[in-house]
Amino acid sequence: MHKGAKAAIVGTVFAVMVGGAGYGAFNIVSALNGDGGSGGGSGGAAAAKKTGPPSSSEVKKATADFFAAWEKANAATAASYTNNAQKAEPLLTAYSQAAHITGVKITPGTATGATMPFTVKATVSYEGKSKPLAYKSRLTVVRGVTTGRALVDWQPAIVHPELRNMDDTLVTGESASPPIEAVDRNDQVLTKDEYPSLGPILDELRAKYGDTAGGTPGVELAIHHADPETADTPLLTLAEGRAGKLRTTLSARVQAAAEKAVKKYAESSVVAVKPSTGEVLAVANHRKDGFNAAFLGKLAPGSTMKILTAATLIDNDITTANGPAPCPPNAMWEGQTFHNLKDLAPDENATLSDSFARSCNTAFIKYTDDLKTESLSDEAQNRFGLGKDNWKTGIPSFDGSVPAAGGPDKAANLIGQGQVQMSPLNMASVTATAMTGTFRQPVIVPLGLDDREPAKAQGLDASTVRQLRAMMNRTATSGTAAGVMAELSGRIGAKTGSAEVDGQSKSNSWFTGYRNDIAAAAMAQDAGHGVDAAGPIVAAVLRTGG
C-alpha cells in the first residue's frame, strides 16, 4: 500500500510506475549506510577489513548475535548487528514496547548461502489479555561496505513478514477502528481467508467505515503504516470486537473468478465494473508487495489508450471509424520515430476501424499534428472523468493522468506511453464510458453510505459511442483480441495493449473489454503482449457474465 517510484524511459518517452515495494521501487538504504552501529560483531578497528561474500561461519555468528539480542529485547544491540541501525532500532524497540511482544524464542533454520530462514514464537500481552504469536521469516547477511563486518541486511520484513515499508511499525492496543463484516451485493460475507486479494481493501473499508457500520473495537496487534492514508493491518486479535455489517458493491462470484485468474500471472491486477451503475464488481491483485495496484497503480496503459484517443479524433472531427487512418511502417514526430509491433503489415488505405482493430501505432501518431496540445487531456477529463483527482470510490484510488504534453510525448500519449498513467480501475471505467456513453464514477461501497458526491463528466455523444463499440467489437471478434474474446457470447468488445518499460525484458501486458453489463481491465507487469497475460485474466472475469 505504500508508495515508491521508478521512472522508465523509452527513447524520450516516459512511462512512470508508482506503487509499493516491488512496484517500480527498490530499497537502497542498506547500500547507503553500509554498516550498523558500533556494537558487537566480527572484526574491529585494528583488524584487516574483510572483502567478498560472508563465509558460512560469519553468517552463523552474525545471525546468532542478532537473534540473541532480539530475544533479550535489547534493540540497540540487535540493531548494531545490521547495516542500518538507524532504521532497525526504532522497529525493534516498538516490537517489545509498543507491540507488547515478550517471551521471544527464535529458531534458525538451515542457511542457503547468506540467507537464513527462521521461526519466531512469542507472546503478545495487553491489559490482562494474551495470545501466542508464531510466524516464519528470513534474513540475509551481507558484507558491511565501510568496515567489512558481516551484518544483517536490514529489512522490516525480518521482524515480521507483513512489514514492508521502512517506516512502518508495530503496535498493540484497542483497534483504531471497529471490525466490519463486509458483504457483497447479495449479502454473501467477504473474508480475507476466502478472498486474499481483498485483505488490504477490507482493511481500508474498516478504517473508513468501521464506526459507521456500528461495531465496537477489539484489542489487536497491528502494523501501523507511516502513510497516514493507509489503514492499519491487523496481525493478531487478542480480544474480539463486535463487527458491524458493511455492504459493498462487489460480487462474490465475480471476485472469485478474478482471484483465480490473477493467480496464474505474477504481478497482475484486475478490476471489473458494472457499466450501467459504475459499481465495482471485483478487484484482485497477485503481487509480492501486497500493493493494491488495481486501484492505485500508475502505469502507461499502452494501446488500450487508443479507445480514448479514437474518441478524441472522432469528437474533434478529425476522422471517423470508417474514415482514413493510414498505417505506415513508421512515423516520426519531433525527432522521435515510432514503430508498430513486429510483423504488422503497413496499410496506406486503412480506416480508423482497421488501424484500431490491428492496433497500428503509426496510424494514431500520424494525427498528432491535427490535435491541439490539450485535446487528449480535455477529452480524458471532460468526457471520461479522468485526471481531476476527485474520484470518491470509498477507498483510496488513483483517477488516472493524461497531461497536456508537447514534444515527442504529445505523440506518445496517443498510444498510451509518454506521460499517460492509468490503473486497471481507470481503464475499466474508460471501457464502461465508451460502451454506455455515460461516465459513472466507480464505487466500491454505495454513495449513500456517507453521502459522497461522485465525480462528474460530460460523457460521449451517441454517434461516438456507436463507433467505439463497433471498433471494440471488431477487435474482439476479428482483431488483436479475438484469440481470447471470440468464444464469449453476448455483446462484446475489447482492446489490447502492451507498454514498453526500460529495464524490463518484456512489455507490460494490458487488456480491457466488456461483455453485456460488465467491463473489466487487467495489467500484468513484465508479461508481454496484451493477449499473453492480461487478456486471459479479463476474459475469465467477463465469462462470469456480471
Secondary structure in CASP SS format (residue, H / E / C, confidence):
PFRMAT SS
TARGET T0000
AUTHOR 0000-0000-0000
METHOD secondary structure of the structure
MODEL  1
M C 1.00
H C 1.00
K C 1.00
G E 1.00
A E 1.00
K E 1.00
A E 1.00
A E 1.00
I E 1.00
V E 1.00
G C 1.00
T C 1.00
V E 1.00
F E 1.00
A E 1.00
V E 1.00
M E 1.00
V E 1.00
G E 1.00
G C 1.00
A C 1.00
G C 1.00
Y C 1.00
G C 1.00
A C 1.00
F C 1.00
N C 1.00
I C 1.00
V H 1.00
S H 1.00
A H 1.00
L H 1.00
N H 1.00
G C 1.00
D C 1.00
G C 1.00
G C 1.00
S C 1.00
G C 1.00
G C 1.00
G C 1.00
S C 1.00
G C 1.00
G C 1.00
A C 1.00
A C 1.00
A C 1.00
A C 1.00
K C 1.00
K C 1.00
T C 1.00
G C 1.00
P C 1.00
P C 1.00
S C 1.00
S H 1.00
S H 1.00
E H 1.00
V H 1.00
K H 1.00
K H 1.00
A H 1.00
T H 1.00
A H 1.00
D H 1.00
F H 1.00
F H 1.00
A H 1.00
A H 1.00
W H 1.00
E H 1.00
K C 1.00
A C 1.00
N C 1.00
A H 1.00
A H 1.00
T H 1.00
A H 1.00
A H 1.00
S H 1.00
Y C 1.00
T E 1.00
N C 1.00
N C 1.00
A H 1.00
Q H 1.00
K H 1.00
A H 1.00
E H 1.00
P H 1.00
L H 1.00
L H 1.00
T H 1.00
A H 1.00
Y H 1.00
S H 1.00
Q C 1.00
A C 1.00
A C 1.00
H C 1.00
I E 1.00
T E 1.00
G E 1.00
V E 1.00
K E 1.00
I E 1.00
T E 1.00
P E 1.00
G C 1.00
T C 1.00
A C 1.00
T E 1.00
G C 1.00
A C 1.00
T E 1.00
M E 1.00
P E 1.00
F E 1.00
T E 1.00
V E 1.00
K E 1.00
A E 1.00
T E 1.00
V E 1.00
S E 1.00
Y E 1.00
E C 1.00
G C 1.00
K E 1.00
S E 1.00
K E 1.00
P E 1.00
L E 1.00
A E 1.00
Y E 1.00
K E 1.00
S E 1.00
R E 1.00
L E 1.00
T E 1.00
V E 1.00
V E 1.00
R E 1.00
G C 1.00
V C 1.00
T C 1.00
T C 1.00
G C 1.00
R C 1.00
A E 1.00
L E 1.00
V E 1.00
D C 1.00
W C 1.00
Q C 1.00
P H 1.00
A H 1.00
I H 1.00
V C 1.00
H C 1.00
P C 1.00
E C 1.00
L C 1.00
R C 1.00
N C 1.00
M C 1.00
D C 1.00
D C 1.00
T E 1.00
L E 1.00
V E 1.00
T E 1.00
G E 1.00
E E 1.00
S C 1.00
A C 1.00
S C 1.00
P C 1.00
P C 1.00
I E 1.00
E E 1.00
A E 1.00
V E 1.00
D C 1.00
R C 1.00
N C 1.00
D C 1.00
Q C 1.00
V E 1.00
L C 1.00
T C 1.00
K C 1.00
D C 1.00
E C 1.00
Y C 1.00
P H 1.00
S H 1.00
L H 1.00
G H 1.00
P H 1.00
I H 1.00
L H 1.00
D H 1.00
E H 1.00
L H 1.00
R H 1.00
A H 1.00
K H 1.00
Y H 1.00
G C 1.00
D C 1.00
T C 1.00
A C 1.00
G C 1.00
G C 1.00
T E 1.00
P C 1.00
G C 1.00
V E 1.00
E E 1.00
L E 1.00
A E 1.00
I E 1.00
H E 1.00
H C 1.00
A C 1.00
D C 1.00
P C 1.00
E C 1.00
T C 1.00
A C 1.00
D C 1.00
T E 1.00
P E 1.00
L E 1.00
L E 1.00
T E 1.00
L E 1.00
A E 1.00
E C 1.00
G C 1.00
R E 1.00
A C 1.00
G E 1.00
K E 1.00
L E 1.00
R E 1.00
T C 1.00
T C 1.00
L C 1.00
S C 1.00
A H 1.00
R H 1.00
V H 1.00
Q H 1.00
A H 1.00
A H 1.00
A H 1.00
E H 1.00
K H 1.00
A H 1.00
V H 1.00
K C 1.00
K C 1.00
Y C 1.00
A C 1.00
E C 1.00
S E 1.00
S E 1.00
V E 1.00
V E 1.00
A E 1.00
V E 1.00
K E 1.00
P C 1.00
S C 1.00
T C 1.00
G C 1.00
E E 1.00
V E 1.00
L E 1.00
A E 1.00
V E 1.00
A E 1.00
N E 1.00
H E 1.00
R C 1.00
K C 1.00
D C 1.00
G C 1.00
F C 1.00
N C 1.00
A H 1.00
A H 1.00
F H 1.00
L H 1.00
G C 1.00
K C 1.00
L E 1.00
A C 1.00
P C 1.00
G H 1.00
S H 1.00
T H 1.00
M H 1.00
K H 1.00
I H 1.00
L H 1.00
T H 1.00
A H 1.00
A H 1.00
T H 1.00
L H 1.00
I H 1.00
D H 1.00
N C 1.00
D C 1.00
I C 1.00
T C 1.00
T C 1.00
A C 1.00
N C 1.00
G C 1.00
P E 1.00
A C 1.00
P C 1.00
C E 1.00
P C 1.00
P C 1.00
N E 1.00
A E 1.00
M E 1.00
W E 1.00
E C 1.00
G C 1.00
Q E 1.00
T E 1.00
F E 1.00
H E 1.00
N C 1.00
L C 1.00
K C 1.00
D C 1.00
L C 1.00
A C 1.00
P C 1.00
D E 1.00
E C 1.00
N C 1.00
A C 1.00
T E 1.00
L H 1.00
S H 1.00
D H 1.00
S H 1.00
F H 1.00
A H 1.00
R H 1.00
S C 1.00
C C 1.00
N H 1.00
T H 1.00
A H 1.00
F H 1.00
I H 1.00
K C 1.00
Y C 1.00
T H 1.00
D H 1.00
D H 1.00
L C 1.00
K C 1.00
T C 1.00
E C 1.00
S H 1.00
L H 1.00
S H 1.00
D H 1.00
E H 1.00
A H 1.00
Q H 1.00
N H 1.00
R C 1.00
F C 1.00
G C 1.00
L C 1.00
G C 1.00
K C 1.00
D C 1.00
N C 1.00
W C 1.00
K C 1.00
T C 1.00
G C 1.00
I C 1.00
P C 1.00
S C 1.00
F C 1.00
D C 1.00
G C 1.00
S E 1.00
V C 1.00
P C 1.00
A C 1.00
A C 1.00
G C 1.00
G C 1.00
P H 1.00
D H 1.00
K H 1.00
A H 1.00
A H 1.00
N H 1.00
L H 1.00
I C 1.00
G C 1.00
Q C 1.00
G C 1.00
Q C 1.00
V C 1.00
Q E 1.00
M E 1.00
S C 1.00
P H 1.00
L H 1.00
N H 1.00
M H 1.00
A H 1.00
S H 1.00
V H 1.00
T H 1.00
A H 1.00
T H 1.00
A H 1.00
M H 1.00
T H 1.00
G C 1.00
T C 1.00
F C 1.00
R C 1.00
Q C 1.00
P C 1.00
V E 1.00
I C 1.00
V C 1.00
P C 1.00
L H 1.00
G H 1.00
L H 1.00
D C 1.00
D C 1.00
R C 1.00
E C 1.00
P C 1.00
A C 1.00
K C 1.00
A C 1.00
Q C 1.00
G C 1.00
L C 1.00
D C 1.00
A H 1.00
S H 1.00
T H 1.00
V H 1.00
R H 1.00
Q H 1.00
L H 1.00
R H 1.00
A H 1.00
M H 1.00
M H 1.00
N H 1.00
R H 1.00
T H 1.00
A H 1.00
T H 1.00
S H 1.00
G C 1.00
T C 1.00
A C 1.00
A H 1.00
G H 1.00
V H 1.00
M H 1.00
A C 1.00
E C 1.00
L C 1.00
S C 1.00
G C 1.00
R C 1.00
I E 1.00
G E 1.00
A E 1.00
K E 1.00
T E 1.00
G E 1.00
S E 1.00
A E 1.00
E C 1.00
V C 1.00
D C 1.00
G C 1.00
Q C 1.00
S C 1.00
K C 1.00
S C 1.00
N E 1.00
S E 1.00
W E 1.00
F E 1.00
T E 1.00
G E 1.00
Y E 1.00
R E 1.00
N C 1.00
D C 1.00
I E 1.00
A E 1.00
A E 1.00
A E 1.00
A E 1.00
M E 1.00
A E 1.00
Q C 1.00
D C 1.00
A C 1.00
G C 1.00
H C 1.00
G C 1.00
V C 1.00
D C 1.00
A C 1.00
A H 1.00
G H 1.00
P H 1.00
I H 1.00
V H 1.00
A H 1.00
A H 1.00
V H 1.00
L H 1.00
R C 1.00
T C 1.00
G C 1.00
G C 1.00
END
